[in-house]
Amino acid sequence: ESDMFHFHNVFASCEKVDAPVNAPKSFKVLQEWPPTLLQSLDIDPSQLAAIQHALTHAMALIQGPPGTGKTWVGLKIVQALLDNTREVRHSPILVVCYTNHALDQFLEGIFKFCERIARIGSRSKSELMKSRNLKELVGELQPSKEYFQARKGLMDRRDRLREEFAKLLETVDSHTVDAMSARALLSERQFQAFYDGYLEYLGESAVKVTSAYEDADAVDDELWDKMMRAWLETSNLEKFAPVQQRVVGGLPTLDQLKGDDESDDDVDKKAKQIIDDAEEEEAEHEQHDRKLDVEQVEPKKPGTGDFCAEIKNAWLPYWDDHLDKMRPEMRSFNWQEEGDQLWRLPREQRRETYRQWLLENHHEAREQLPEIARQLERNAESRAALERDRKLELLREMEVVGMTTTAVSKYQVLLKELRPEVVIVEEAAEVLEAHILTALHPRTQHVILIGDHQQLRPSTAVYRLSKCFHLDVSLFERLIKNGADHVTLLQQRRMHPKISRLIRPYYPELRDHSSTSNYPEIMGVDARTFFLRHNSFEDDEGESHSKSNTFEANFISALCSHLVVSGYEESQITVLSPYLGQVRTLKAKMRRDPSIMNVLVTAVDNYQGEENDIIVISLVRSNRNRSMGFLAVENRINVALTRARHGMFIVGNADMLRGHKLWESIMNELHSDRSIAERMPLIDKTTGGVFEVKNADDISVLLDNPLHRTSGEGDTFPNRGNSNHGAVAERWAELGKDDKIDSRGPKGRDRRERLTLDEYRDRDRGSSGVYSGGYDDRASRARGSQKSGRDLHGGDAIRESRGRAEESSGNTYPVVEEEGFAHGHAPHPSKMEADGTHPESQLVPSKFGDASDNGSSDVGKRVGKKKQKPSNKVVMRWG
């Protein structure tokens, strides 16, 4: 076929306005592409290379790092194929995505230039795509006369088969012999003789029977039941059914309970197995939730036209099994040899005769069931083929057919008959290899896989299949790692450079588009990216298999409230966490504040391919075992750190991440501009002042909003136990009220002055001389003090103290040295850092009054501060 392609529509939307030359509209794609394309198109060279690669390779692989426009490139490829292969294709282009959301987005993009689309699958949330659903489209078709005739014939036959099947099931399920079954087992002469025997048994009472029943032909089930009860000398006929007794369950034997003594090695192995099983169960819970947006094959509920039958009784044994359990003297007994003398048999032989009637009747019906079932199955297949032909007739008129990977496996027969020649898989690195192979057909000529194997991998229902057998390696990743020809997109247009720098070690060649540097400044935070370090432990698991961290949930809830107050819409903020337990905790915390109830909180795995202006990340893990869990998985780190456009804020225990190569590089990069610390710089919207906060209580003070007060909830630290830092800070703020504040300080700061909440309150006391401790009064006075003047000492002091704290704690990250405290009063410390002799300590107001002079004096010497007045004496509280 000719390789001349026309790109009039493909390049129309991306031509440069002031291009020196016009973009070529038609050229042969299998030859060298015109060099003037890059001069005339506003397109990244790697994107153009990806389009060329996809149109010139039968198996095309396109890797797209976050924000590089994978979907945009995919849409251009589809548009080029639609415009240039209509005459040579005999089937629609098949588009496959992992999630319903991604499929809707991709098909909506295609719909802008091609309306002949059919979406297979019912879980679309797009109103536009709901109208293009296959069921909706088929319902709009007017069926032909031949279709109605064929369907009516199949439905009538199905109903007849169902009736026959129901009668057989009723026979199999019965543990008695009815009159009709008895007539089938006995000859006409034998049945008449049996009736006469019953009349003889009744004696004079037989007149009542003969008056109602003239002869044996008139015997119905009611009379037959009376005859059987008399013949077998019983009131319960069902008890003679030879039901097999099966022993199920029961208590274990002593030998089963008794075990060999376990060695220490065995105990260690079992302990390790328990840990592995817990990790496996947790991973499977996380992967299960990750599939919430993936179309699931659910069991079909019975409809009004479905056939249902309930089996109440146990099935009877086969004849050979029954014969093995008979007593020896009964094995030679044959009721047919007795002829007309059935009433003269001994009671045991009568009852054995009844059992044999049951078995013969049961066996005959059971032998017919498989054949009726096969006929019903063939009938169902014929009806499905009839409906499939209608769908195929419609699909062959379409240009594009979209499906999720689940739908691909569900509609395999339909795809085999559709025979797609071009298959495009979006999110290919997140799809199991088997699912992609299912979508292919012997007539498939062109496969295009678009994805990024450095982001999320495929998930398996059983974690061990991934861990031990690498089923989580996609076809996309396997081909690239084995040297298959592919193109990588190299320019991202999503993240501000301050954000994209963090993943540079992961994508060394990734470049930033110039537009990403023009994003507006962050409102409410004096940093575009910031990592708030803390040492609060994660919560106990409890009944949940996932992890949570109450301290982080409290802080992030308060931070989101502050961001909304600062001017952001709720829709502009997304909160991510790698753990479902934390997602649930965050949602519960944020529901308390009506202003942030609509902020999206979701798991990292469910947010691949998405983006937002502000991303807040809760890392959760903080424990004595230094277990990182999902934080050690680089694919997840990559997804979490690449969702933000304007700003990104991380809350976590940085000490947990030390030793991990990628996290080390991320934190070193953040340290280069002091974007990682134990206090986060927030901006007061009213005054423009910058205040450093370390917990939700501090933000609550800044917001003047008691909803986010925690009363110490979640503030658990290694070797320290619970503590209420907000309360400690307020108690410590009462100290030194009478001290004067030196308003002089260094000048020429490039950055805004940053104050802690303690300094914030100290300045308030300096301007007003009174401090009430109440929310409203404190906040209003603080704003007033900001307008009256600014103290630059506090900002420098806290930076220096932070640097010394990081240095003394063994932090290996580079710390920018700053000048010492300015002359005058330094801010009051709320705690003392640990040294080689003493653990970390807190300073709290003394409750012993003047009796603690010696203690407070020692403290004063130790911290190098002048002795406090008796009313403000403090004691050391060691952890």
Stockholm file with secondary structure:
# STOCKHOLM 1.0

chainA/1-879         ESDMFHFHNVFASCEKVDAPVNAPKSFKVLQEWPPTLLQSLDIDPSQLAAIQHALTHAMALIQGPPGTGKTWVGLKIVQALLDNTREVRHSPILVVCYTNHALDQFLEGIFKFCERIARIGSRSKSELMKSRNLKELVGELQPSKEYFQARKGLMDRRDRLREEFAKLLETVDSHTVDAMSARALLSERQFQAFYDGYLEYLGESAVKVTSAYEDADAVDDELWDKMMRAWLETSNLEKFAPVQQRVVGGLPTLDQLKGDDESDDDVDKKAKQIIDDAEEEEAEHEQHDRKLDVEQVEPKKPGTGDFCAEIKNAWLPYWDDHLDKMRPEMRSFNWQEEGDQLWRLPREQRRETYRQWLLENHHEAREQLPEIARQLERNAESRAALERDRKLELLREMEVVGMTTTAVSKYQVLLKELRPEVVIVEEAAEVLEAHILTALHPRTQHVILIGDHQQLRPSTAVYRLSKCFHLDVSLFERLIKNGADHVTLLQQRRMHPKISRLIRPYYPELRDHSSTSNYPEIMGVDARTFFLRHNSFEDDEGESHSKSNTFEANFISALCSHLVVSGYEESQITVLSPYLGQVRTLKAKMRRDPSIMNVLVTAVDNYQGEENDIIVISLVRSNRNRSMGFLAVENRINVALTRARHGMFIVGNADMLRGHKLWESIMNELHSDRSIAERMPLIDKTTGGVFEVKNADDISVLLDNPLHRTSGEGDTFPNRGNSNHGAVAERWAELGKDDKIDSRGPKGRDRRERLTLDEYRDRDRGSSGVYSGGYDDRASRARGSQKSGRDLHGGDAIRESRGRAEESSGNTYPVVEEEGFAHGHAPHPSKMEADGTHPESQLVPSKFGDASDNGSSDVGKRVGKKKQKPSNKVVMRWG
#=GR chainA/1-879 SS CCCEEECTTTSGGGBCTTCSSCCCCEEETTSCCCTHHHHHBCSCHHHHHHHHHHHHCSEEEEECCTTSCHHHHHHHHHHHHHHHSTTTCSSCEEEEESSHHHHHHHHHHHHTTCCCEEEESSCCCCHHHHTTBHHHHHHHSCCCHHHHHHHHHHHHHHHHHHHHHHHHHHHHHCSSCCHHHHHHHSCHHHHHHHHHHHHHHHGGGHHHHHHHCCSGGGCCHHHHHHHHHHHHTCSCGGGGSCCCCCCCCCCCCHHHHCCCCCCHHHHHHHHHHHHHHHHHHHHHHHHHHHGGGSCCCCCCCCCTTSCCCCCCSCCCCCHHHHHHHSCHHHHTCCGGGGTTCGGGSCHHHHHHHHHHHHHHHHHHHHHHHHHHHHHHHHHHHHHHHHHHHHHHHHHTTCSEEEEEHHHHHHTHHHHHHHCCSEEEEETGGGSCHHHHHHHCCTTCCEEEEEECTTSCCCCCSSHHHHHHHCTTSCHHHHHHHTTCCCEECCEECSSCHHHHGGGTTTSTTCEECGGGGGCCCCSSBSCSEEEEECCCCCCCCTTCSSCCCHHHHHHHHHHHHHHHHHTCCGGGEEEEESCHHHHHHHHHHHTTCGGGTTSEEEEGGGGTTCCEEEEEEECCCCCTTCCCGGGGCHHHHHHHTTSEEEEEEEEECGGGGTTCHHHHHHHHHHHTTTCEESSEEEECTTTCCEEEECSHHHHHHHHTCGGGCCTTTTCEETTTEECCHHHHHHHHHTTTTTCCCCCCCCCCCSSCCEEEHHHHHHHHHHHHSCCCCCHHHHHHHHHHHHHHCCCSHHHHHHHHHHHHHHHHTTCCSCCCCCCCCCSSCCCCCSEECCCSSSCCEEEEECSSGGGGHHHHHHHHHHHTCCCCCGGGCEEEEEC
#=GC SS_cons         CCCEEECTTTSGGGBCTTCSSCCCCEEETTSCCCTHHHHHBCSCHHHHHHHHHHHHCSEEEEECCTTSCHHHHHHHHHHHHHHHSTTTCSSCEEEEESSHHHHHHHHHHHHTTCCCEEEESSCCCCHHHHTTBHHHHHHHSCCCHHHHHHHHHHHHHHHHHHHHHHHHHHHHHCSSCCHHHHHHHSCHHHHHHHHHHHHHHHGGGHHHHHHHCCSGGGCCHHHHHHHHHHHHTCSCGGGGSCCCCCCCCCCCCHHHHCCCCCCHHHHHHHHHHHHHHHHHHHHHHHHHHHGGGSCCCCCCCCCTTSCCCCCCSCCCCCHHHHHHHSCHHHHTCCGGGGTTCGGGSCHHHHHHHHHHHHHHHHHHHHHHHHHHHHHHHHHHHHHHHHHHHHHHHHHTTCSEEEEEHHHHHHTHHHHHHHCCSEEEEETGGGSCHHHHHHHCCTTCCEEEEEECTTSCCCCCSSHHHHHHHCTTSCHHHHHHHTTCCCEECCEECSSCHHHHGGGTTTSTTCEECGGGGGCCCCSSBSCSEEEEECCCCCCCCTTCSSCCCHHHHHHHHHHHHHHHHHTCCGGGEEEEESCHHHHHHHHHHHTTCGGGTTSEEEEGGGGTTCCEEEEEEECCCCCTTCCCGGGGCHHHHHHHTTSEEEEEEEEECGGGGTTCHHHHHHHHHHHTTTCEESSEEEECTTTCCEEEECSHHHHHHHHTCGGGCCTTTTCEETTTEECCHHHHHHHHHTTTTTCCCCCCCCCCCSSCCEEEHHHHHHHHHHHHSCCCCCHHHHHHHHHHHHHHCCCSHHHHHHHHHHHHHHHHTTCCSCCCCCCCCCSSCCCCCSEECCCSSSCCEEEEECSSGGGGHHHHHHHHHHHTCCCCCGGGCEEEEEC
//
